Amino acid sequence: MTDKVHLGHRARKRFGQNFLNDDMIIDKIVTAIDPKPEDNLVEIGPGLGAITEPVADAMKFDFSSLIKSDEKLKIFGNLPYNVSTPLLFHLFEFADNVEHMHFMLQKEVVKRMVAGPGSKAFGRLSVMTQYYCHAMPVIDVPPECFKPAPKVDSAVIRLIPKKPEQRSAKSTKLLNTVCLEAFNQRRKTLRNSLSNLLTAEELTSIGIDITLRAESLSLQQFIDIANWIYDNKQ
């Protein structure tokens, strides 16, 4: 059996397939998910099931349609690394329907998701992840745990959606737009990076130091900027 074949299935590069093949890692992941017979479990991108065209469908799928008897979803999966970020952003939209999520991702992506202000890894993905969820790394997964071995390290992350009252942005679309503008050219100060959205005077009135760069702001400061725009420019 070649490294690209696992249990009779051949990994397909264009779909980002790598089969997890380490029983100890699998056991740790299952323990983290802690499945119960009564749980409403949803798996995205099962390696031996369908990391193929249906993965693209997941980015359009209405996950709230899977709710049964008001039981929230427990979502897990080994997400294709080439579409993980847009898929995560889509899933965040269903945070109110989810109890928790556990995903295998590229380790670098997990680092970005949990990074705090002041870190080079802190960016739009950090802000939006931490706006919607409590994010915690679970376990690192080295390349040799897969067949074929990927060229990058992997990690599992646990995401527990925050309650609606813990999410204070008046428009998540605006919050995302602020992040896109702020982090588009990371070396620029906020005075310049957000100039399409606010003047220097407006930023100062919100209590934002315009000489800082985006990675220096806290999650709450991004929310404050988005809410000010919502209240004053919509």
C-alpha atoms as an extended CHARMM CRD file, in Angstrom:
* protein
*
       234  EXT
         1         1  MET       CA              0.0000000000        0.0000000000        0.0000000000  PROA      1               0.0000000000
         2         2  THR       CA              1.3870000000        3.3920000000       -0.9350000000  PROA      2               0.0000000000
         3         3  ASP       CA              1.3090000000        6.3920000000        1.3730000000  PROA      3               0.0000000000
         4         4  LYS       CA             -1.4370000000        7.8820000000       -0.7770000000  PROA      4               0.0000000000
         5         5  VAL       CA             -3.7870000000        4.9070000000       -0.2990000000  PROA      5               0.0000000000
         6         6  HSD       CA             -5.5810000000        4.2490000000        2.9910000000  PROA      6               0.0000000000
         7         7  LEU       CA             -8.1950000000        1.5020000000        3.5460000000  PROA      7               0.0000000000
         8         8  GLY       CA             -8.5870000000        1.2120000000       -0.1930000000  PROA      8               0.0000000000
         9         9  HSD       CA             -9.0790000000        4.9310000000       -0.7380000000  PROA      9               0.0000000000
        10        10  ARG       CA             -6.6060000000        7.0820000000       -2.6290000000  PROA      10              0.0000000000
        11        11  ALA       CA             -5.9020000000       10.6050000000       -1.3860000000  PROA      11              0.0000000000
        12        12  ARG       CA             -6.7000000000       13.2340000000       -3.9960000000  PROA      12              0.0000000000
        13        13  LYS       CA             -4.3660000000       16.2210000000       -3.9230000000  PROA      13              0.0000000000
        14        14  ARG       CA             -6.7460000000       18.6970000000       -5.5180000000  PROA      14              0.0000000000
        15        15  PHE       CA             -9.2340000000       18.1060000000       -2.6980000000  PROA      15              0.0000000000
        16        16  GLY       CA             -6.6020000000       18.5380000000        0.0140000000  PROA      16              0.0000000000
        17        17  GLN       CA             -6.9980000000       14.9690000000        1.2550000000  PROA      17              0.0000000000
        18        18  ASN       CA             -4.7390000000       13.4850000000        3.9350000000  PROA      18              0.0000000000
        19        19  PHE       CA             -5.9820000000       10.5260000000        5.9650000000  PROA      19              0.0000000000
        20        20  LEU       CA             -5.4380000000       10.6100000000        9.7300000000  PROA      20              0.0000000000
        21        21  ASN       CA             -3.8600000000        7.2690000000       10.6060000000  PROA      21              0.0000000000
        22        22  ASP       CA             -2.7400000000        7.4700000000       14.2490000000  PROA      22              0.0000000000
        23        23  ASP       CA             -4.9720000000        5.6860000000       16.7760000000  PROA      23              0.0000000000
        24        24  MET       CA             -3.6310000000        7.6160000000       19.7680000000  PROA      24              0.0000000000
        25        25  ILE       CA             -4.3420000000       10.9790000000       18.1260000000  PROA      25              0.0000000000
        26        26  ILE       CA             -7.7780000000        9.7720000000       17.0280000000  PROA      26              0.0000000000
        27        27  ASP       CA             -8.5850000000        8.6850000000       20.5970000000  PROA      27              0.0000000000
        28        28  LYS       CA             -7.5520000000       12.0860000000       21.9570000000  PROA      28              0.0000000000
        29        29  ILE       CA             -9.7280000000       13.8690000000       19.4240000000  PROA      29              0.0000000000
        30        30  VAL       CA            -12.7340000000       11.6670000000       20.2220000000  PROA      30              0.0000000000
        31        31  THR       CA            -12.1790000000       12.2840000000       23.9380000000  PROA      31              0.0000000000
        32        32  ALA       CA            -12.1800000000       16.0390000000       23.3030000000  PROA      32              0.0000000000
        33        33  ILE       CA            -15.4190000000       15.8190000000       21.3040000000  PROA      33              0.0000000000
        34        34  ASP       CA            -16.9430000000       13.5880000000       24.0160000000  PROA      34              0.0000000000
        35        35  PRO       CA            -19.7870000000       12.2400000000       21.8520000000  PROA      35              0.0000000000
        36        36  LYS       CA            -22.9720000000       10.9650000000       23.4940000000  PROA      36              0.0000000000
        37        37  PRO       CA            -25.6660000000        8.7350000000       21.9260000000  PROA      37              0.0000000000
        38        38  GLU       CA            -28.2030000000       11.5520000000       22.1180000000  PROA      38              0.0000000000
        39        39  ASP       CA            -25.9040000000       14.1850000000       20.5670000000  PROA      39              0.0000000000
        40        40  ASN       CA            -26.7070000000       15.8970000000       17.2940000000  PROA      40              0.0000000000
        41        41  LEU       CA            -23.3180000000       15.3000000000       15.6450000000  PROA      41              0.0000000000
        42        42  VAL       CA            -22.2360000000       16.7060000000       12.2930000000  PROA      42              0.0000000000
        43        43  GLU       CA            -18.9670000000       15.7760000000       10.5810000000  PROA      43              0.0000000000
        44        44  ILE       CA            -17.5160000000       17.9670000000        7.8490000000  PROA      44              0.0000000000
        45        45  GLY       CA            -14.9780000000       16.5660000000        5.4200000000  PROA      45              0.0000000000
        46        46  PRO       CA            -14.5650000000       12.9530000000        6.6000000000  PROA      46              0.0000000000
        47        47  GLY       CA            -11.3910000000       11.6790000000        4.9620000000  PROA      47              0.0000000000
        48        48  LEU       CA            -12.8370000000        8.3550000000        3.8730000000  PROA      48              0.0000000000
        49        49  GLY       CA            -16.2460000000        9.7920000000        3.1990000000  PROA      49              0.0000000000
        50        50  ALA       CA            -16.3840000000       12.9190000000        1.1140000000  PROA      50              0.0000000000
        51        51  ILE       CA            -13.6130000000       15.5070000000        1.0480000000  PROA      51              0.0000000000
        52        52  THR       CA            -14.6160000000       16.0710000000       -2.5350000000  PROA      52              0.0000000000
        53        53  GLU       CA            -17.1000000000       18.3490000000       -4.2490000000  PROA      53              0.0000000000
        54        54  PRO       CA            -19.5270000000       18.2410000000       -1.2600000000  PROA      54              0.0000000000
        55        55  VAL       CA            -16.9790000000       20.2110000000        0.7900000000  PROA      55              0.0000000000
        56        56  ALA       CA            -17.6800000000       23.2220000000       -1.3960000000  PROA      56              0.0000000000
        57        57  ASP       CA            -21.3840000000       22.6950000000       -0.6680000000  PROA      57              0.0000000000
        58        58  ALA       CA            -20.6510000000       22.9950000000        3.0670000000  PROA      58              0.0000000000
        59        59  MET       CA            -19.8090000000       26.6680000000        2.5140000000  PROA      59              0.0000000000
        60        60  LYS       CA            -23.3670000000       27.2170000000        1.2740000000  PROA      60              0.0000000000
        61        61  PHE       CA            -25.1930000000       24.7990000000        3.5580000000  PROA      61              0.0000000000
        62        62  ASP       CA            -27.7510000000       25.9930000000        6.1190000000  PROA      62              0.0000000000
        63        63  PHE       CA            -26.5360000000       24.1480000000        9.2110000000  PROA      63              0.0000000000
        64        64  SER       CA            -29.5530000000       25.3310000000       11.2110000000  PROA      64              0.0000000000
        65        65  SER       CA            -31.6420000000       22.9350000000        9.0930000000  PROA      65              0.0000000000
        66        66  LEU       CA            -30.0160000000       20.0430000000       10.9810000000  PROA      66              0.0000000000
        67        67  ILE       CA            -31.3930000000       21.1090000000       14.3540000000  PROA      67              0.0000000000
        68        68  LYS       CA            -33.6960000000       18.4850000000       15.8680000000  PROA      68              0.0000000000
        69        69  SER       CA            -35.8730000000       19.1150000000       18.9210000000  PROA      69              0.0000000000
        70        70  ASP       CA            -33.9180000000       22.2590000000       19.7820000000  PROA      70              0.0000000000
        71        71  GLU       CA            -30.7300000000       20.2210000000       20.3050000000  PROA      71              0.0000000000
        72        72  LYS       CA            -27.6990000000       22.2300000000       19.2880000000  PROA      72              0.0000000000
        73        73  LEU       CA            -25.1430000000       20.7810000000       16.9030000000  PROA      73              0.0000000000
        74        74  LYS       CA            -21.7470000000       19.3910000000       17.7740000000  PROA      74              0.0000000000
        75        75  ILE       CA            -19.6560000000       19.8710000000       14.6460000000  PROA      75              0.0000000000
        76        76  PHE       CA            -16.2790000000       18.2920000000       14.0040000000  PROA      76              0.0000000000
        77        77  GLY       CA            -14.0300000000       17.4110000000       11.1140000000  PROA      77              0.0000000000
        78        78  ASN       CA            -10.6820000000       17.3740000000        9.4030000000  PROA      78              0.0000000000
        79        79  LEU       CA            -11.1670000000       20.4730000000        7.2880000000  PROA      79              0.0000000000
        80        80  PRO       CA             -9.4420000000       20.7240000000        3.8990000000  PROA      80              0.0000000000
        81        81  TYR       CA             -6.6990000000       23.2650000000        4.5020000000  PROA      81              0.0000000000
        82        82  ASN       CA             -7.2560000000       24.9850000000        1.1740000000  PROA      82              0.0000000000
        83        83  VAL       CA            -10.8080000000       26.0650000000        2.1260000000  PROA      83              0.0000000000
        84        84  SER       CA            -10.6500000000       26.1150000000        5.9300000000  PROA      84              0.0000000000
        85        85  THR       CA            -10.8540000000       29.8840000000        6.4720000000  PROA      85              0.0000000000
        86        86  PRO       CA            -13.9430000000       30.6090000000        4.3260000000  PROA      86              0.0000000000
        87        87  LEU       CA            -15.6240000000       27.5050000000        5.7470000000  PROA      87              0.0000000000
        88        88  LEU       CA            -14.9550000000       28.6730000000        9.3090000000  PROA      88              0.0000000000
        89        89  PHE       CA            -16.4210000000       32.1040000000        8.5370000000  PROA      89              0.0000000000
        90        90  HSD       CA            -19.5330000000       30.4100000000        7.1630000000  PROA      90              0.0000000000
        91        91  LEU       CA            -19.8680000000       28.2480000000       10.2760000000  PROA      91              0.0000000000
        92        92  PHE       CA            -19.5710000000       31.2750000000       12.5600000000  PROA      92              0.0000000000
        93        93  GLU       CA            -22.8780000000       32.4830000000       11.1210000000  PROA      93              0.0000000000
        94        94  PHE       CA            -24.5680000000       29.5110000000       12.8120000000  PROA      94              0.0000000000
        95        95  ALA       CA            -22.9760000000       30.0390000000       16.2310000000  PROA      95              0.0000000000
        96        96  ASP       CA            -26.3660000000       30.1900000000       17.9540000000  PROA      96              0.0000000000
        97        97  ASN       CA            -27.1670000000       26.6900000000       16.6640000000  PROA      97              0.0000000000
        98        98  VAL       CA            -23.9180000000       25.0830000000       17.8060000000  PROA      98              0.0000000000
        99        99  GLU       CA            -22.8430000000       23.7110000000       21.1910000000  PROA      99              0.0000000000
       100       100  HSD       CA            -19.2090000000       23.2490000000       20.2270000000  PROA      100             0.0000000000
       101       101  MET       CA            -16.9200000000       22.5860000000       17.2580000000  PROA      101             0.0000000000
       102       102  HSD       CA            -13.6710000000       20.6210000000       17.0040000000  PROA      102             0.0000000000
       103       103  PHE       CA            -11.5760000000       20.8800000000       13.8590000000  PROA      103             0.0000000000
       104       104  MET       CA             -8.2780000000       19.6010000000       12.5630000000  PROA      104             0.0000000000
       105       105  LEU       CA             -6.5660000000       22.4920000000       10.8330000000  PROA      105             0.0000000000
       106       106  GLN       CA             -3.1630000000       23.6080000000        9.7020000000  PROA      106             0.0000000000
       107       107  LYS       CA             -1.2870000000       24.4810000000       12.9080000000  PROA      107             0.0000000000
       108       108  GLU       CA             -0.5240000000       27.9550000000       11.5880000000  PROA      108             0.0000000000
       109       109  VAL       CA             -4.2620000000       28.5910000000       11.1910000000  PROA      109             0.0000000000
       110       110  VAL       CA             -4.9260000000       27.4830000000       14.7800000000  PROA      110             0.0000000000
       111       111  LYS       CA             -2.2010000000       29.8650000000       15.9810000000  PROA      111             0.0000000000
       112       112  ARG       CA             -3.8820000000       32.7100000000       14.1260000000  PROA      112             0.0000000000
       113       113  MET       CA             -7.2920000000       31.8400000000       15.5500000000  PROA      113             0.0000000000
       114       114  VAL       CA             -6.1190000000       32.0150000000       19.1760000000  PROA      114             0.0000000000
       115       115  ALA       CA             -3.5470000000       34.8300000000       18.8000000000  PROA      115             0.0000000000
       116       116  GLY       CA             -3.9280000000       37.9040000000       20.9680000000  PROA      116             0.0000000000
       117       117  PRO       CA             -3.2470000000       41.6040000000       20.3120000000  PROA      117             0.0000000000
       118       118  GLY       CA              0.4220000000       42.4190000000       19.8440000000  PROA      118             0.0000000000
       119       119  SER       CA              1.1700000000       39.1070000000       18.1520000000  PROA      119             0.0000000000
       120       120  LYS       CA              2.2640000000       38.8830000000       14.5220000000  PROA      120             0.0000000000
       121       121  ALA       CA             -0.3020000000       36.0960000000       14.1320000000  PROA      121             0.0000000000
       122       122  PHE       CA             -3.1430000000       38.3850000000       15.2630000000  PROA      122             0.0000000000
       123       123  GLY       CA             -5.3880000000       39.3060000000       12.3510000000  PROA      123             0.0000000000
       124       124  ARG       CA             -8.8990000000       39.2260000000       10.9220000000  PROA      124             0.0000000000
       125       125  LEU       CA             -9.2600000000       35.4900000000       11.6000000000  PROA      125             0.0000000000
       126       126  SER       CA             -8.2440000000       36.0550000000       15.2420000000  PROA      126             0.0000000000
       127       127  VAL       CA            -10.7640000000       38.8520000000       15.7460000000  PROA      127             0.0000000000
       128       128  MET       CA            -13.7000000000       37.0980000000       14.0930000000  PROA      128             0.0000000000
       129       129  THR       CA            -12.9780000000       33.7370000000       15.7430000000  PROA      129             0.0000000000
       130       130  GLN       CA            -12.7470000000       35.2910000000       19.1850000000  PROA      130             0.0000000000
       131       131  TYR       CA            -15.8100000000       37.4360000000       18.5640000000  PROA      131             0.0000000000
       132       132  TYR       CA            -17.9700000000       34.3780000000       17.9370000000  PROA      132             0.0000000000
       133       133  CYS       CA            -16.2510000000       31.7330000000       20.0610000000  PROA      133             0.0000000000
       134       134  HSD       CA            -14.0560000000       30.8030000000       22.9690000000  PROA      134             0.0000000000
       135       135  ALA       CA            -11.1310000000       29.1820000000       21.1280000000  PROA      135             0.0000000000
       136       136  MET       CA             -8.7450000000       26.6610000000       22.6910000000  PROA      136             0.0000000000
       137       137  PRO       CA             -6.0130000000       24.5130000000       21.0850000000  PROA      137             0.0000000000
       138       138  VAL       CA             -6.4970000000       20.8290000000       21.9570000000  PROA      138             0.0000000000
       139       139  ILE       CA             -3.5890000000       18.8700000000       20.4910000000  PROA      139             0.0000000000
       140       140  ASP       CA             -0.7900000000       19.2110000000       17.9400000000  PROA      140             0.0000000000
       141       141  VAL       CA             -0.7470000000       16.6020000000       15.1740000000  PROA      141             0.0000000000
       142       142  PRO       CA              2.5750000000       16.0390000000       13.3500000000  PROA      142             0.0000000000
       143       143  PRO       CA              2.6980000000       15.1730000000        9.6280000000  PROA      143             0.0000000000
       144       144  GLU       CA              3.6300000000       11.5290000000       10.2430000000  PROA      144             0.0000000000
       145       145  CYS       CA              0.1530000000       10.9040000000       11.6820000000  PROA      145             0.0000000000
       146       146  PHE       CA             -1.3080000000       11.1890000000        8.1720000000  PROA      146             0.0000000000
       147       147  LYS       CA             -1.1590000000        9.2460000000        4.9410000000  PROA      147             0.0000000000
       148       148  PRO       CA              0.1810000000       10.7950000000        2.8280000000  PROA      148             0.0000000000
       149       149  ALA       CA              2.1140000000       13.0440000000        5.2150000000  PROA      149             0.0000000000
       150       150  PRO       CA              1.2860000000       16.7190000000        4.5590000000  PROA      150             0.0000000000
       151       151  LYS       CA              4.0390000000       19.3000000000        4.2910000000  PROA      151             0.0000000000
       152       152  VAL       CA              2.6710000000       21.2580000000        7.2510000000  PROA      152             0.0000000000
       153       153  ASP       CA              1.9850000000       20.6040000000       10.9260000000  PROA      153             0.0000000000
       154       154  SER       CA             -1.6210000000       20.2620000000       12.0220000000  PROA      154             0.0000000000
       155       155  ALA       CA             -3.5290000000       20.9390000000       15.2320000000  PROA      155             0.0000000000
       156       156  VAL       CA             -6.9970000000       20.4290000000       16.6660000000  PROA      156             0.0000000000
       157       157  ILE       CA             -8.9230000000       23.4070000000       18.0030000000  PROA      157             0.0000000000
       158       158  ARG       CA            -12.0180000000       23.5500000000       20.2120000000  PROA      158             0.0000000000
       159       159  LEU       CA            -14.5170000000       26.3290000000       19.5150000000  PROA      159             0.0000000000
       160       160  ILE       CA            -17.3220000000       27.0240000000       21.9850000000  PROA      160             0.0000000000
       161       161  PRO       CA            -19.7280000000       29.6610000000       20.6390000000  PROA      161             0.0000000000
       162       162  LYS       CA            -20.3480000000       32.6350000000       22.8930000000  PROA      162             0.0000000000
       163       163  LYS       CA            -23.8540000000       33.4740000000       24.0070000000  PROA      163             0.0000000000
       164       164  PRO       CA            -25.6400000000       36.1760000000       21.9730000000  PROA      164             0.0000000000
       165       165  GLU       CA            -25.3860000000       38.6390000000       24.8700000000  PROA      165             0.0000000000
       166       166  GLN       CA            -21.5940000000       38.2140000000       24.7900000000  PROA      166             0.0000000000
       167       167  ARG       CA            -21.4560000000       39.3800000000       21.1700000000  PROA      167             0.0000000000
       168       168  SER       CA            -22.0410000000       43.1230000000       21.1220000000  PROA      168             0.0000000000
       169       169  ALA       CA            -21.3460000000       44.0990000000       17.5000000000  PROA      169             0.0000000000
       170       170  LYS       CA            -24.3840000000       45.7610000000       15.9340000000  PROA      170             0.0000000000
       171       171  SER       CA            -23.3130000000       44.4390000000       12.5350000000  PROA      171             0.0000000000
       172       172  THR       CA            -20.9300000000       41.5130000000       12.1050000000  PROA      172             0.0000000000
       173       173  LYS       CA            -20.6480000000       42.4620000000        8.4460000000  PROA      173             0.0000000000
       174       174  LEU       CA            -19.2750000000       45.8590000000        9.4690000000  PROA      174             0.0000000000
       175       175  LEU       CA            -16.9600000000       44.2560000000       12.0160000000  PROA      175             0.0000000000
       176       176  ASN       CA            -15.5570000000       42.0320000000        9.2860000000  PROA      176             0.0000000000
       177       177  THR       CA            -15.1600000000       45.0270000000        6.9670000000  PROA      177             0.0000000000
       178       178  VAL       CA            -13.2440000000       46.9610000000        9.6340000000  PROA      178             0.0000000000
       179       179  CYS       CA            -10.9250000000       43.9720000000       10.0980000000  PROA      179             0.0000000000
       180       180  LEU       CA            -10.3940000000       43.6100000000        6.3580000000  PROA      180             0.0000000000
       181       181  GLU       CA             -9.4210000000       47.2670000000        6.0180000000  PROA      181             0.0000000000
       182       182  ALA       CA             -7.2970000000       47.3490000000        9.1680000000  PROA      182             0.0000000000
       183       183  PHE       CA             -5.2600000000       44.2450000000        8.3620000000  PROA      183             0.0000000000
       184       184  ASN       CA             -5.0840000000       44.6720000000        4.5850000000  PROA      184             0.0000000000
       185       185  GLN       CA             -1.7470000000       46.4780000000        4.8890000000  PROA      185             0.0000000000
       186       186  ARG       CA             -0.4890000000       45.5380000000        8.3170000000  PROA      186             0.0000000000
       187       187  ARG       CA              2.4380000000       47.9580000000        8.3910000000  PROA      187             0.0000000000
       188       188  LYS       CA              0.1890000000       50.9870000000        8.0290000000  PROA      188             0.0000000000
       189       189  THR       CA             -1.0140000000       52.8820000000       11.0720000000  PROA      189             0.0000000000
       190       190  LEU       CA             -4.7440000000       52.9320000000       11.7500000000  PROA      190             0.0000000000
       191       191  ARG       CA             -4.8800000000       56.5440000000       10.5770000000  PROA      191             0.0000000000
       192       192  ASN       CA             -4.0530000000       55.2640000000        7.0760000000  PROA      192             0.0000000000
       193       193  SER       CA             -5.4050000000       51.7140000000        7.0360000000  PROA      193             0.0000000000
       194       194  LEU       CA             -8.9060000000       52.7990000000        8.1080000000  PROA      194             0.0000000000
       195       195  SER       CA             -8.9870000000       56.0390000000        6.1260000000  PROA      195             0.0000000000
       196       196  ASN       CA            -11.6510000000       54.6340000000        3.7800000000  PROA      196             0.0000000000
       197       197  LEU       CA            -13.9820000000       54.1840000000        6.7390000000  PROA      197             0.0000000000
       198       198  LEU       CA            -13.1850000000       56.9380000000        9.2510000000  PROA      198             0.0000000000
       199       199  THR       CA            -11.2170000000       60.1480000000        9.5670000000  PROA      199             0.0000000000
       200       200  ALA       CA             -8.4150000000       60.5040000000       12.0770000000  PROA      200             0.0000000000
       201       201  GLU       CA            -10.6660000000       62.7530000000       14.1590000000  PROA      201             0.0000000000
       202       202  GLU       CA            -13.4410000000       60.1680000000       14.2040000000  PROA      202             0.0000000000
       203       203  LEU       CA            -11.0610000000       57.4270000000       15.3110000000  PROA      203             0.0000000000
       204       204  THR       CA             -9.7210000000       59.6630000000       18.0580000000  PROA      204             0.0000000000
       205       205  SER       CA            -13.2590000000       60.4030000000       19.2500000000  PROA      205             0.0000000000
       206       206  ILE       CA            -13.7920000000       56.6530000000       19.7260000000  PROA      206             0.0000000000
       207       207  GLY       CA            -10.6760000000       56.5210000000       21.8690000000  PROA      207             0.0000000000
       208       208  ILE       CA             -8.4430000000       54.8900000000       19.2630000000  PROA      208             0.0000000000
       209       209  ASP       CA             -4.7580000000       55.8270000000       19.0360000000  PROA      209             0.0000000000
       210       210  ILE       CA             -4.3330000000       56.5140000000       15.3200000000  PROA      210             0.0000000000
       211       211  THR       CA             -0.5720000000       55.9410000000       15.4830000000  PROA      211             0.0000000000
       212       212  LEU       CA             -1.0510000000       52.2600000000       16.3240000000  PROA      212             0.0000000000
       213       213  ARG       CA             -1.2290000000       49.3680000000       13.8800000000  PROA      213             0.0000000000
       214       214  ALA       CA             -4.1630000000       46.9850000000       13.6720000000  PROA      214             0.0000000000
       215       215  GLU       CA             -2.4920000000       44.1790000000       15.6210000000  PROA      215             0.0000000000
       216       216  SER       CA             -2.3290000000       46.4560000000       18.6820000000  PROA      216             0.0000000000
       217       217  LEU       CA             -6.1030000000       46.7900000000       19.0280000000  PROA      217             0.0000000000
       218       218  SER       CA             -8.2140000000       44.5930000000       21.2800000000  PROA      218             0.0000000000
       219       219  LEU       CA            -11.3040000000       42.7200000000       20.1490000000  PROA      219             0.0000000000
       220       220  GLN       CA            -13.4680000000       45.2370000000       21.9960000000  PROA      220             0.0000000000
       221       221  GLN       CA            -11.8170000000       48.1460000000       20.1810000000  PROA      221             0.0000000000
       222       222  PHE       CA            -12.6340000000       46.5730000000       16.8140000000  PROA      222             0.0000000000
       223       223  ILE       CA            -16.2270000000       46.1860000000       18.0000000000  PROA      223             0.0000000000
       224       224  ASP       CA            -16.2830000000       49.8270000000       19.1610000000  PROA      224             0.0000000000
       225       225  ILE       CA            -15.1000000000       51.0290000000       15.7450000000  PROA      225             0.0000000000
       226       226  ALA       CA            -17.6890000000       48.9220000000       13.8950000000  PROA      226             0.0000000000
       227       227  ASN       CA            -20.4900000000       50.0690000000       16.2070000000  PROA      227             0.0000000000
       228       228  TRP       CA            -19.5080000000       53.7390000000       15.8010000000  PROA      228             0.0000000000
       229       229  ILE       CA            -19.6930000000       53.3760000000       12.0190000000  PROA      229             0.0000000000
       230       230  TYR       CA            -23.0620000000       51.6240000000       12.3470000000  PROA      230             0.0000000000
       231       231  ASP       CA            -24.4540000000       54.4150000000       14.5330000000  PROA      231             0.0000000000
       232       232  ASN       CA            -23.0260000000       57.3480000000       12.5940000000  PROA      232             0.0000000000
       233       233  LYS       CA            -22.4880000000       56.3620000000        8.9650000000  PROA      233             0.0000000000
       234       234  GLN       CA            -25.1880000000       53.8620000000        8.0620000000  PROA      234             0.0000000000
